[in-house]
Amino acid sequence: MKKRFKLENLDCANCAAKMEAAIQKLPGVHSATVSFMTQKLTLEADDDRFDEIVEEAAKACRKVEPDCTLVR
């Protein structure tokens, strides 16, 4: 499954790159792209545990930037 999510309070391109790298390492993730310019996360992951992977991705974002939230 592939979906796009809006990111709120993403402050810098460096943080976006760190988030992208962290999300790509999560088990079940096929691809992940975090765009600082559009403030969006494009996530492609296993269908059977997609919601769980989205939660893990949100945690990875908050770990890099505590104020950043993923909007569903």
HELIX and SHEET records of a PDB file:
HELIX    1   1 ALA A   13  GLN A   24  1                                  12    
HELIX    2   2 PHE A   50  VAL A   64  1                                  15    
SHEET    1   A 4 VAL A  29  SER A  35  0                                        
SHEET    2   A 4 LYS A  40  ALA A  45 -1                                        
SHEET    3   A 4 LYS A   2  GLU A   8 -1                                        
SHEET    4   A 4 THR A  69  VAL A  71 -1                                        
END                                                                             
